[in-house]
Amino acid sequence: MAGKSAAVKPMGGGKKPSERPQKLCPVCGRPFAWRKKWERDWDTVIYCSDRCRAQGRNP
């Protein structure tokens, strides 16, 4: 097993979808869960989708 890292994944990696962290979208009010593609940027993710992000910038 040389080369495998025993690093602990701090957010949602390796958890069931129901156990992953969630946030509320300020535009639509819907909850959205942690996604692998947001792993590095989870602290800065605000909106659930591109559509909500566009609406959030133009009130």
PyMOL commands that set and color helices and strands:
alter all, ss='L'
color gray80, all
select helices_A, chain A and resi 17-19+36-38+42-44+50-57
alter helices_A, ss='H'
color red, helices_A
select strands_A, chain A and resi 22-24+31-33
alter strands_A, ss='S'
color yellow, strands_A
deselect
rebuild
show_as cartoon
